Amino acid sequence: MAEKLLKCPICDGIKSGDFLSIKDHFLSQEIFHIKQCASCGFRFINPRPDADEIGNYYKSEDYISHDASNKGLIGRIYKIARNFSIRYKYKLVRRYCPGGTILDIGCGTGEFLAYCKKMGYQCVGIEPSEKARTFAKNQNGISVFDQITNKELKPVKFDCITMWHVLEHVHDLNETLQKIDTLLTPEGVLIIAVPNSNSYDARKYKTFWAAYDVPRHLYHFTADTITRLLSNHHFIVRKILPQKLDAYYVAMLSEKYQNGKNNYLKSFLNGFRSNFHANSANLGYSSQIFIIHKEMP
């Protein structure tokens, strides 16, 4: 396990308290500790696997975000939801970036970019998984690189950069946002989707909330903490939008983690409750999309 993080990635605070201790329900069954910064409230795993170790926690045939198959009921549900989600994401991109170049960081097997390419965008992906990169290139015809620092990455600037549930996985949080700043055109749009650890379903399921997904999710954002992080890099959040389907999917996995079996009716009801209560007491949705622009000089 890597050495402890001494400073909060957002405010450089050196004091943090215990927030939750959570089992890796998905794979290793190890216990990981989420800390909360005493200064700004940001939540992050500490200690955590380093960049060389973390790959071991993705090695499962059930890790479906990198899998183009539709094995099992959950896999099939995921694939149906993904197809719906691709069209929703495309409409968002079209609304805020009517044309031009897209860089999707953490593009997986490239289905989203393949759809955007079909609609006339010039598309490039970043994906650390070699298996997913190969599929994206061979099956979807997308140019994909292993990291955003790759010198072969072209074009140099992009009109739209997207990160769909990726930022919470990134080890070098501030370095990544600094690089994104150099890759985004001055008038470009950055779109980031992350789970919301302040949501109704996070509070209900607590240590069984599937979107904690330790240790693969290194950070656990709220609207306030991600806004502050982005502000540190001279980005402005223009709008926050919901990903309502995520509440149902996360509830389904959380029910299984909590009770050892699926309960689809209860999952649906709790997903509905999460969406219903999203605007109560400023909880927010289970997953949220942030529409971001650069600060103007």
NUSE-681954 format. One record per residue: x, y, z of N, C-alpha, C, CB in turn; residue in one letter. Coordinates in pm, whole numbers. Each point is the difference from the previous one (the first is absolute). Glycine has a CB too. Layout:
BEGIN
(r (X,Y,Z),(X,Y,Z),(X,Y,Z),(X,Y,Z),"a")
...
//
This chain:
BEGIN
(r (84,-119,0),(-84,119,0),(88,124,0),(-183,-123,122),"m")
(r (139,227,-195),(80,122,-12),(4,76,132),(-60,14,-242),"a")
(r (157,76,254),(9,83,118),(-124,88,12),(250,-2,-16),"e")
(r (-277,46,137),(-118,82,24),(13,136,-69),(-34,-117,218),"k")
(r (-81,166,-269),(-4,135,-54),(6,97,117),(-134,-75,-204),"l")
(r (229,166,200),(17,93,111),(-87,124,-16),(233,-84,28),"l")
(r (-269,115,-152),(-77,122,-25),(-128,-31,-78),(214,133,1),"k")
(r (-316,-54,25),(-122,-9,-78),(28,48,-142),(-142,36,207),"c")
(r (100,-109,-311),(26,42,-138),(-66,131,-39),(21,-239,-55),"p")
(r (-122,283,131),(-70,123,-36),(55,122,73),(-203,-137,-43),"i")
(r (217,128,176),(37,119,77),(137,-9,66),(-241,35,40),"c")
(r (311,-147,-61),(131,-24,62),(-8,-13,151),(102,125,-188),"d")
(r (-223,-145,241),(-14,-19,143),(69,-128,44),(-216,124,-5),"g")
(r (275,-121,126),(75,-116,47),(-76,-80,105),(209,124,-48),"i")
(r (-327,-74,88),(-79,-71,99),(-125,-60,-65),(85,155,181),"k")
(r (-109,-282,-149),(-120,-67,-52),(-51,-96,106),(81,22,-240),"s")
(r (-212,-46,237),(-60,-92,94),(-57,-121,-70),(-51,189,150),"g")
(r (17,-292,-74),(-60,-120,-57),(-142,31,-49),(141,-146,153),"d")
(r (-171,103,-274),(-135,15,-55),(-71,-135,-1),(76,195,-141),"f")
(r (-20,-292,67),(-54,-135,-4),(113,-99,-26),(-224,87,-83),"l")
(r (209,-207,136),(85,-112,-37),(-85,-98,-79),(150,29,205),"s")
(r (-105,-63,-326),(-86,-71,-95),(74,-120,-58),(-120,213,-54),"i")
(r (48,-322,42),(54,-120,-64),(-8,13,-152),(-67,-139,199),"k")
(r (166,86,-266),(-6,-14,-146),(-94,-117,-31),(237,95,-32),"d")
(r (-367,-65,25),(-100,-104,-21),(14,-66,-138),(-154,124,153),"h")
(r (209,-49,-247),(4,-46,-138),(104,-109,-24),(-77,225,-67),"f")
(r (196,-213,130),(108,-89,-39),(82,-55,117),(10,126,-211),"l")
(r (66,-42,279),(104,-50,90),(-49,-30,141),(159,130,-134),"s")
(r (-273,-70,174),(-53,-12,137),(90,70,102),(-105,-217,-65),"q")
(r (203,293,22),(84,77,92),(-77,121,53),(207,-74,-124),"e")
(r (-163,125,237),(-59,119,60),(85,122,-36),(-97,-138,191),"i")
(r (30,244,-236),(68,126,-31),(-67,113,79),(63,-83,-233),"f")
(r (17,184,264),(-46,107,87),(-17,130,-78),(115,-109,195),"h")
(r (-234,166,-187),(-27,129,-60),(15,107,107),(-158,-103,-171),"i")
(r (243,201,143),(23,113,90),(-75,123,-51),(227,-93,65),"k")
(r (-257,184,26),(-63,126,-37),(86,115,49),(-230,-105,9),"q")
(r (268,193,-101),(86,112,33),(-69,89,104),(105,-8,-230),"c")
(r (-33,43,334),(-56,84,107),(-24,143,-46),(116,-144,166),"a")
(r (-48,185,-273),(-11,139,-46),(-110,19,-104),(242,27,47),"s")
(r (-244,-113,-151),(-94,22,-111),(-104,-110,-15),(180,123,-114),"c")
(r (-166,-233,189),(-99,-107,-6),(19,-100,-111),(-152,158,99),"g")
(r (261,-147,-175),(22,-94,-110),(27,-140,54),(90,187,-144),"f")
(r (-144,-289,75),(12,-138,44),(89,-79,-97),(-229,13,108),"r")
(r (322,-89,-52),(94,-74,-84),(54,-119,78),(62,210,-127),"f")
(r (-21,-315,52),(59,-118,63),(141,33,50),(-136,-152,-149),"i")
(r (165,109,270),(131,22,57),(23,-104,110),(-9,250,-54),"n")
(r (111,-340,37),(91,-14,-114),(-70,-65,-119),(194,-18,159),"p")
(r (-125,14,-271),(-59,-54,-122),(105,-76,-80),(-166,189,-5),"r")
(r (123,-279,-84),(96,-64,-90),(62,104,-93),(-131,-217,9),"p")
(r (258,203,-38),(62,96,-91),(-32,-38,-145),(185,44,167),"d")
(r (-137,37,-260),(-35,-18,-141),(44,-135,-54),(17,246,-29),"a")
(r (91,-302,83),(48,-130,-46),(-82,-116,57),(228,98,-20),"d")
(r (-291,-75,135),(-78,-105,66),(-147,-3,-40),(157,21,189),"e")
(r (-211,93,-227),(-145,13,-14),(-56,-91,-109),(19,234,79),"i")
(r (61,-266,-180),(-47,-85,-109),(-49,-136,48),(158,116,-149),"g")
(r (-103,-164,260),(-41,-130,54),(-146,1,45),(236,-40,71),"n")
(r (-289,157,-40),(-136,10,52),(-104,15,-113),(93,104,209),"y")
(r (-46,-106,-333),(-90,2,-116),(-5,-136,-70),(49,244,-29),"y")
(r (31,-338,77),(15,-128,-71),(-115,-94,34),(250,28,0),"k")
(r (-361,-9,-69),(-117,-86,18),(-80,-1,-129),(-7,51,248),"s")
(r (-44,-169,-283),(-85,-9,-118),(-132,74,21),(105,-220,-55),"e")
(r (-138,252,180),(-125,69,30),(14,151,-5),(-64,-192,141),"d")
(r (187,243,-169),(15,145,-6),(-52,50,-133),(201,-8,154),"y")
(r (-332,35,-159),(-70,15,-127),(23,132,-70),(-168,-151,90),"i")
(r (222,252,-21),(24,125,-71),(109,-15,-105),(-73,125,204),"s")
(r (156,-231,-193),(103,-27,-100),(-34,-123,-83),(171,104,151),"h")
(r (-294,-150,-141),(-38,-125,-63),(-112,25,-98),(71,-130,203),"d")
(r (-53,90,-328),(-103,22,-101),(-101,-113,-4),(164,130,-132),"a")
(r (-152,-229,217),(-92,-113,0),(-127,35,75),(192,-158,-13),"s")
(r (-291,68,10),(-125,22,74),(-33,-121,86),(-84,151,-184),"n")
(r (186,-203,254),(-17,-118,81),(-88,28,122),(223,-82,-78),"k")
(r (-319,-2,103),(-82,10,120),(-104,111,-9),(190,-89,129),"g")
(r (-285,86,-36),(-108,97,0),(52,141,24),(-156,-177,80),"l")
(r (246,193,19),(53,134,28),(77,53,-120),(14,-56,245),"i")
(r (62,-31,-310),(73,42,-120),(-93,46,-111),(179,-159,60),"g")
(r (-291,88,-77),(-95,39,-104),(-70,131,36),(-34,-242,-56),"r")
(r (-1,258,184),(-62,125,44),(98,116,-20),(-141,-125,169),"i")
(r (267,100,-134),(102,103,-18),(11,41,-146),(125,-90,197),"y")
(r (-129,-8,-287),(17,30,-142),(-118,79,-55),(136,-209,-25),"k")
(r (-257,176,68),(-118,77,-41),(10,143,51),(-139,-209,3),"i")
(r (176,223,125),(14,134,58),(111,77,-69),(-83,-87,220),"a")
(r (192,16,-258),(111,68,-66),(-41,55,-136),(160,-150,119),"r")
(r (-239,73,-195),(-45,48,-130),(-87,124,13),(10,-234,-86),"n")
(r (-97,234,188),(-81,119,27),(90,116,40),(-194,-145,70),"f")
(r (293,114,16),(89,103,52),(85,62,-110),(4,-120,218),"s")
(r (39,41,-315),(81,52,-110),(-74,110,-73),(112,-223,-25),"i")
(r (-239,201,-3),(-80,100,-71),(-23,124,85),(-111,-184,-126),"r")
(r (93,163,256),(-16,114,91),(129,83,6),(-168,-131,135),"y")
(r (282,63,-125),(128,70,3),(24,77,-130),(91,-177,155),"k")
(r (-125,112,-267),(18,66,-129),(-82,128,-9),(45,-223,-105),"y")
(r (-171,218,151),(-85,119,-3),(58,112,85),(-199,-146,-38),"k")
(r (259,109,152),(65,101,84),(117,65,-74),(-69,-128,206),"l")
(r (153,43,-265),(116,52,-72),(-47,91,-114),(133,-207,59),"v")
(r (-233,164,-133),(-52,78,-112),(-53,136,47),(-57,-213,-120),"r")
(r (-5,214,239),(-57,125,52),(110,101,33),(-194,-128,92),"r")
(r (304,81,-33),(104,92,47),(120,9,-94),(-73,-52,230),"y")
(r (79,-37,-327),(109,1,-99),(-56,-52,-132),(179,-35,180),"c")
(r (-237,123,-263),(-72,-43,-120),(83,-75,-104),(-144,193,39),"p")
(r (276,-184,-31),(85,-70,-95),(145,11,40),(-165,42,-181),"g")
(r (251,-114,108),(143,11,26),(62,-126,54),(-37,237,41),"g")
(r (128,-223,54),(81,-111,49),(-38,-37,143),(187,71,-150),"t")
(r (-191,-202,177),(-32,-51,133),(113,-89,49),(-248,12,-49),"i")
(r (288,8,174),(91,-91,68),(-77,-61,117),(207,135,-68),"l")
(r (-222,-267,67),(-68,-70,109),(104,-72,83),(-211,-28,-137),"d")
(r (233,75,260),(100,-58,89),(-65,-114,77),(123,222,20),"i")
(r (-65,-342,-33),(-61,-119,58),(-110,-53,-90),(55,82,229),"g")
(r (-24,-94,-358),(-103,-30,-101),(-42,-146,-1),(93,184,-136),"c")
(r (-25,-271,213),(-38,-141,1),(12,-61,-138),(-154,44,189),"g")
(r (50,-114,-232),(2,-67,-131),(-47,91,-113),(-40,-215,118),"t")
(r (10,341,-87),(-17,102,-104),(-138,14,-62),(230,-42,-44),"g")
(r (-334,-13,106),(-133,8,-61),(-51,145,-9),(-46,-230,89),"e")
(r (69,307,16),(-44,140,-2),(68,77,-112),(-40,-9,247),"f")
(r (171,-6,-259),(73,71,-106),(-40,-49,-138),(190,33,157),"l")
(r (-217,-163,-169),(-42,-53,-130),(-132,65,-45),(115,-219,52),"a")
(r (-205,240,43),(-127,65,-32),(22,146,-39),(-120,-155,159),"y")
(r (206,225,-84),(30,140,-33),(69,12,-136),(20,50,245),"c")
(r (69,-145,-273),(68,0,-130),(-100,-17,-114),(206,-95,109),"k")
(r (-303,7,-89),(-104,-21,-100),(-80,128,-24),(-14,-241,67),"k")
(r (4,324,38),(-75,125,-10),(85,118,-47),(-145,-86,181),"m")
(r (272,59,-218),(79,103,-65),(112,62,81),(-200,43,-123),"g")
(r (220,-86,247),(109,55,80),(131,-72,-31),(-164,59,181),"y")
(r (274,13,-161),(132,-62,-1),(29,-47,141),(82,147,-193),"q")
(r (-57,-276,211),(2,-60,134),(133,-67,33),(-245,-33,-19),"c")
(r (290,54,141),(121,-63,52),(-31,-46,143),(153,146,-146),"v")
(r (-94,-259,184),(-23,-52,134),(128,-20,79),(-202,-109,-86),"g")
(r (187,108,218),(107,-38,93),(-52,-118,81),(96,239,13),"i")
(r (-18,-347,-7),(-44,-118,74),(121,-80,44),(-215,-7,-131),"e")
(r (235,-7,263),(117,-74,48),(-8,-151,-21),(27,179,166),"p")
(r (-147,-236,-177),(-14,-144,-18),(35,-40,-144),(-179,-5,178),"s")
(r (280,-79,-191),(44,-43,-133),(-111,-77,-72),(238,-9,82),"e")
(r (-308,-76,-8),(-109,-78,-59),(-109,91,-57),(49,-186,161),"k")
(r (-88,287,-82),(-104,92,-45),(49,84,-117),(-94,6,232),"a")
(r (219,39,-227),(57,79,-110),(-3,-77,-130),(147,118,162),"r")
(r (-108,-244,-156),(4,-84,-120),(-140,-15,-59),(199,-123,92),"t")
(r (-297,100,-8),(-138,-13,-48),(-46,131,-63),(-49,-170,179),"f")
(r (77,283,-115),(-42,130,-52),(61,28,-137),(-23,84,236),"a")
(r (148,-122,-252),(68,23,-127),(-51,-95,-108),(201,80,125),"k")
(r (-206,-209,-93),(-32,-101,-102),(-148,-8,-33),(196,-126,79),"n")
(r (-282,139,22),(-143,-17,-23),(-74,132,-24),(12,-201,142),"q")
(r (37,310,-83),(-71,127,-12),(77,106,-80),(-108,-53,216),"n")
(r (229,20,-259),(74,91,-87),(41,131,65),(-120,-102,-184),"g")
(r (148,99,315),(34,121,73),(150,4,29),(-230,5,102),"i")
(r (290,113,-118),(139,20,41),(4,13,151),(58,112,-219),"s")
(r (12,-204,285),(1,-2,146),(145,-8,49),(-229,-112,6),"v")
(r (260,192,96),(133,3,59),(-8,-42,146),(71,183,-160),"f")
(r (43,-221,216),(0,-55,136),(-10,107,107),(134,-188,-86),"d")
(r (-89,312,57),(-4,106,99),(2,137,-68),(116,-149,166),"q")
(r (-160,251,-93),(-12,133,-63),(136,66,-20),(-224,23,105),"i")
(r (328,-79,-47),(134,56,-21),(70,-61,-121),(15,40,245),"t")
(r (-83,-131,-315),(59,-64,-119),(31,106,-106),(-127,-214,49),"n")
(r (251,219,-94),(43,104,-94),(-60,-16,-138),(211,16,127),"k")
(r (-265,-133,-156),(-61,-23,-130),(-146,47,-5),(154,-194,-30),"e")
(r (-205,243,140),(-139,42,8),(-23,120,-92),(-15,-84,237),"l")
(r (-76,67,-331),(-38,105,-95),(-153,4,-10),(219,-29,-131),"k")
(r (-280,149,113),(62,132,-8),(52,48,135),(-151,52,-190),"p")
(r (219,61,187),(59,54,122),(-109,60,89),(214,46,-123),"v")
(r (-321,9,63),(-108,62,74),(-134,-65,-38),(130,217,12),"k")
(r (-221,-222,85),(-130,-62,-22),(-112,98,38),(99,-228,42),"f")
(r (-209,220,-117),(-116,85,26),(-83,-52,117),(-5,63,-241),"d")
(r (13,-194,265),(-76,-61,109),(83,-113,60),(-221,61,-110),"c")
(r (234,-61,242),(66,-110,71),(-101,-58,98),(231,106,-25),"i")
(r (-246,-237,21),(-97,-66,89),(69,-101,90),(-180,32,-173),"t")
(r (125,-45,294),(45,-101,96),(-125,-57,66),(227,117,42),"m")
(r (-273,-230,-91),(-122,-62,51),(37,-100,109),(-117,30,-224),"w")
(r (105,11,349),(34,-86,114),(144,-49,-9),(-240,-71,17),"h")
(r (329,166,-31),(143,-29,-13),(82,75,104),(-34,-39,-244),"v")
(r (-2,163,275),(81,83,87),(24,-65,136),(-89,200,-116),"l")
(r (-10,-275,165),(14,-65,130),(102,-113,-1),(-236,59,46),"e")
(r (279,-103,-166),(98,-108,-14),(144,52,-13),(-178,-138,-107),"h")
(r (194,267,80),(130,55,-42),(91,23,120),(-111,109,-197),"v")
(r (232,-165,193),(94,20,111),(47,145,8),(74,-238,-24),"h")
(r (-28,291,-88),(58,135,-1),(-108,102,-32),(225,-92,-71),"d")
(r (-305,124,171),(-120,81,-20),(34,139,-54),(-111,-127,184),"l")
(r (197,200,-115),(32,136,-40),(82,5,-129),(-7,66,240),"n")
(r (99,-160,-254),(80,-5,-123),(-89,-26,-122),(197,-83,133),"e")
(r (-297,-2,-116),(-92,-30,-110),(-78,123,-42),(-18,-236,81),"t")
(r (-33,311,16),(-77,121,-32),(89,108,-62),(-157,-53,188),"l")
(r (283,59,-145),(93,94,-62),(22,-35,-147),(112,35,221),"q")
(r (-100,-165,-250),(19,-43,-138),(-126,26,-83),(163,-176,78),"k")
(r (-280,151,-20),(-125,26,-70),(-9,148,-39),(-112,-188,126),"i")
(r (157,275,-38),(-2,144,-28),(79,33,-126),(-22,46,246),"d")
(r (135,-116,-265),(82,26,-118),(-60,-61,-127),(201,6,148),"t")
(r (-286,-109,-132),(-56,-69,-117),(-133,60,-47),(113,-205,79),"l")
(r (-179,283,6),(-132,55,-33),(15,137,-64),(-103,-128,191),"l")
(r (29,151,-299),(1,131,-65),(-56,105,97),(-26,-108,-229),"t")
(r (60,235,210),(-48,105,93),(-152,4,14),(200,131,-62),"p")
(r (-273,-160,-45),(-146,3,4),(-59,-140,16),(4,205,-143),"e")
(r (82,-303,167),(-46,-139,6),(-78,-31,126),(196,-61,-137),"g")
(r (-256,-59,137),(-79,-44,115),(58,-130,56),(-208,109,-96),"v")
(r (216,-114,227),(42,-120,73),(-123,-58,67),(236,90,37),"l")
(r (-263,-218,-60),(-117,-66,59),(49,-114,88),(-147,62,-199),"i")
(r (115,-55,327),(45,-101,96),(-120,-57,74),(221,117,26),"i")
(r (-231,-250,-24),(-103,-68,79),(67,-79,112),(-155,-15,-201),"a")
(r (104,30,323),(54,-74,115),(-114,-41,93),(218,128,-16),"v")
(r (-198,-234,94),(-97,-33,105),(-4,110,106),(37,-246,-40),"p")
(r (-149,257,108),(-20,102,101),(-12,-65,137),(-112,151,-169),"n")
(r (216,-139,250),(0,-67,131),(-88,70,103),(228,-79,-51),"s")
(r (-297,184,8),(-95,69,88),(-145,-41,-29),(159,192,14),"n")
(r (-179,-281,-112),(-134,-32,-49),(-81,-81,101),(90,5,-232),"s")
(r (-220,-15,205),(-90,-77,85),(45,-146,7),(-188,155,-60),"y")
(r (221,-214,-55),(35,-143,1),(134,-25,67),(-130,-28,-210),"d")
(r (224,124,203),(126,-13,73),(-26,-1,150),(124,115,-187),"a")
(r (-214,-29,231),(-33,8,144),(-77,-123,46),(-5,249,-17),"r")
(r (-79,-302,-70),(-82,-116,37),(85,-127,11),(-197,106,-112),"k")
(r (278,-131,10),(75,-126,-3),(132,6,79),(-103,-44,-223),"y")
(r (152,163,249),(122,19,79),(115,-86,-52),(-142,53,200),"k")
(r (194,-146,-119),(119,-77,-41),(-30,-96,-115),(85,18,233),"t")
(r (-212,-40,-265),(-37,-89,-110),(-29,75,-129),(-91,-159,169),"f")
(r (106,291,-166),(-29,79,-121),(99,-37,-110),(-91,190,140),"w")
(r (40,-244,-249),(86,-56,-104),(89,104,-66),(-174,-170,-39),"a")
(r (132,296,38),(79,103,-68),(124,42,79),(-211,79,-106),"a")
(r (225,-125,229),(130,20,66),(107,-83,-70),(-114,47,221),"y")
(r (80,-168,-261),(84,-86,-84),(149,10,34),(-170,26,-179),"d")
(r (201,-38,309),(140,5,42),(72,-128,-44),(-61,146,199),"v")
(r (190,-139,-232),(83,119,-8),(7,61,-139),(131,-93,185),"p")
(r (-215,45,-277),(4,52,-137),(-39,147,-5),(-54,-228,-86),"r")
(r (-43,266,172),(-33,142,14),(85,57,113),(-238,-36,-84),"h")
(r (333,118,47),(95,57,96),(-58,121,71),(187,-83,-140),"l")
(r (-281,152,73),(-57,124,52),(-152,-11,0),(198,133,-84),"y")
(r (-261,-59,176),(-146,-7,16),(-54,142,9),(14,-226,118),"h")
(r (-63,273,-233),(-33,141,-17),(-141,34,49),(154,5,-193),"f")
(r (-171,123,224),(-131,64,10),(4,118,-96),(-38,-73,245),"t")
(r (-77,137,-266),(-2,116,-90),(95,109,50),(-238,-53,-63),"a")
(r (243,72,194),(85,106,57),(149,-31,-20),(-178,48,170),"d")
(r (218,-173,-144),(144,-29,-6),(52,-2,-144),(-23,-132,211),"t")
(r (-57,81,-306),(51,0,-138),(2,141,-56),(-89,-233,-33),"i")
(r (-7,317,74),(0,139,-44),(124,73,51),(-252,-1,-4),"t")
(r (288,-27,129),(120,64,56),(126,-50,-69),(-118,23,221),"r")
(r (125,-154,-247),(115,-55,-71),(16,65,-137),(-30,-217,122),"l")
(r (-78,226,-196),(5,59,-134),(39,148,5),(-173,-163,-75),"l")
(r (123,232,176),(34,142,16),(150,19,21),(-228,41,96),"s")
(r (291,-136,-27),(145,7,20),(76,2,-132),(-28,-120,216),"n")
(r (-36,64,-321),(64,-8,-132),(-65,96,-99),(58,-239,46),"h")
(r (-126,339,6),(-59,107,-81),(-109,-50,-94),(218,119,14),"h")
(r (-293,-217,34),(-119,-47,-70),(-125,45,77),(127,-200,-94),"f")
(r (-233,228,20),(-127,43,59),(-108,-102,-34),(67,244,-16),"i")
(r (-139,-290,118),(-115,-89,-23),(-118,85,-43),(84,-168,171),"v")
(r (-132,145,-294),(-111,77,-55),(-135,-62,34),(149,75,-184),"r")
(r (-150,-209,192),(-127,-67,23),(26,-138,58),(-109,127,-189),"k")
(r (16,-174,274),(5,-135,55),(-126,-74,-44),(140,75,200),"i")
(r (-121,-191,-264),(-111,-76,-54),(-3,-140,62),(13,130,-217),"l")
(r (-130,-192,225),(-9,-134,61),(27,-112,-99),(-164,93,160),"p")
(r (210,-207,-106),(0,-127,-71),(-96,-91,76),(242,28,-86),"q")
(r (-369,-16,54),(-103,-63,82),(3,-152,-6),(-138,200,-37),"k")
(r (178,-257,-76),(5,-146,-10),(101,-61,96),(-67,20,-239),"l")
(r (171,55,270),(105,-54,86),(-53,-38,138),(165,139,-123),"d")
(r (-264,-65,172),(-55,-29,133),(-56,-141,6),(-53,242,30),"a")
(r (-12,-288,-139),(-59,-134,-2),(108,-107,-9),(-205,94,-109),"y")
(r (304,-71,26),(108,-97,-17),(83,-13,128),(6,53,-246),"y")
(r (27,62,307),(77,-1,124),(-79,-66,112),(120,210,-72),"v")
(r (-251,-182,78),(-84,-64,103),(-4,-151,-19),(-140,209,15),"a")
(r (136,-254,-139),(-3,-144,-27),(126,-69,51),(-142,44,-202),"m")
(r (258,15,176),(125,-57,48),(12,12,152),(107,57,-219),"l")
(r (-153,54,273),(9,22,145),(-86,-100,76),(43,244,-41),"s")
(r (-162,-273,-12),(-87,-100,62),(69,-136,5),(-202,125,-81),"e")
(r (270,-159,-29),(69,-129,-6),(115,-4,100),(-63,-21,-242),"k")
(r (139,131,254),(109,5,96),(-52,-10,143),(133,139,-161),"y")
(r (-245,-74,188),(-53,6,136),(-66,-130,43),(-32,242,-32),"q")
(r (-40,-305,-60),(-82,-115,37),(44,-132,-62),(-184,158,24),"n")
(r (286,-153,-109),(52,-123,-59),(-83,-54,-115),(93,-50,218),"g")
(r (-195,124,-260),(-84,-44,-112),(-68,121,-62),(-37,-226,108),"k")
(r (-12,208,-229),(-68,108,-70),(-142,17,52),(141,-43,-202),"n")
(r (-185,167,208),(-139,33,30),(-38,114,-93),(18,-75,246),"n")
(r (-70,40,-363),(-22,99,-105),(-108,100,36),(72,-169,-165),"y")
(r (-176,124,234),(-107,92,38),(52,103,100),(-170,-181,-40),"l")
(r (241,135,142),(54,92,100),(103,93,-63),(-39,-172,178),"k")
(r (118,119,-270),(99,83,-70),(-68,112,-77),(153,-198,-18),"s")
(r (-261,163,-52),(-72,101,-78),(-58,107,92),(-55,-172,-174),"f")
(r (-4,129,285),(-61,95,93),(105,93,61),(-180,-168,49),"l")
(r (294,114,-13),(104,85,59),(65,91,-104),(42,-178,170),"n")
(r (-31,131,-294),(47,88,-106),(-97,115,-24),(117,-194,-105),"g")
(r (-247,161,107),(-103,104,-15),(7,100,115),(-147,-164,-122),"f")
(r (161,113,245),(8,88,116),(122,93,-9),(-116,-175,138),"r")
(r (228,119,-185),(120,82,-12),(-23,117,-96),(141,-202,48),"s")
(r (-202,174,-162),(-29,106,-96),(-103,99,55),(53,-158,-187),"n")
(r (-151,106,260),(-106,84,56),(56,97,104),(-166,-185,-42),"f")
(r (260,137,122),(55,81,109),(122,81,-43),(-84,-170,159),"h")
(r (121,164,-286),(124,65,-45),(4,150,28),(15,-173,-177),"a")
(r (-131,236,167),(-5,145,22),(-38,37,143),(-59,25,-239),"n")
(r (43,-127,324),(-32,26,140),(129,18,80),(-214,-133,-20),"s")
(r (218,237,99),(116,25,87),(132,1,-77),(-125,-108,187),"a")
(r (116,144,-316),(120,14,-83),(82,-129,-9),(6,240,63),"n")
(r (-75,-355,-69),(71,-127,-7),(64,-22,-137),(-159,-93,169),"l")
(r (87,124,-275),(48,-27,-135),(-29,-143,-42),(177,169,34),"g")
(r (-159,-197,-163),(-28,-132,-56),(113,-98,27),(-138,109,-177),"y")
(r (109,-237,161),(98,-106,25),(126,21,-83),(-186,-157,53),"s")
(r (169,193,-179),(110,39,-87),(-37,132,-66),(68,-242,-42),"s")
(r (32,328,23),(-28,132,-54),(101,36,-108),(-98,70,219),"q")
(r (51,6,-315),(82,45,-113),(27,148,15),(-97,-178,-152),"i")
(r (223,216,140),(42,140,16),(42,56,-136),(74,-44,239),"f")
(r (-139,152,-280),(33,70,-124),(94,113,38),(-223,-60,-113),"i")
(r (343,58,57),(110,83,50),(65,79,-114),(41,-166,186),"i")
(r (-9,291,-159),(76,82,-95),(120,61,70),(-209,50,-131),"h")
(r (302,-4,52),(115,70,56),(-40,140,46),(153,-132,-149),"k")
(r (-85,180,254),(-17,139,39),(55,88,-111),(16,-58,246),"e")
(r (-87,167,-274),(48,94,-100),(101,95,65),(-219,-17,-129),"m")
(r (328,48,58),(102,89,57),(-58,138,29),(178,-125,-126),"p")
//
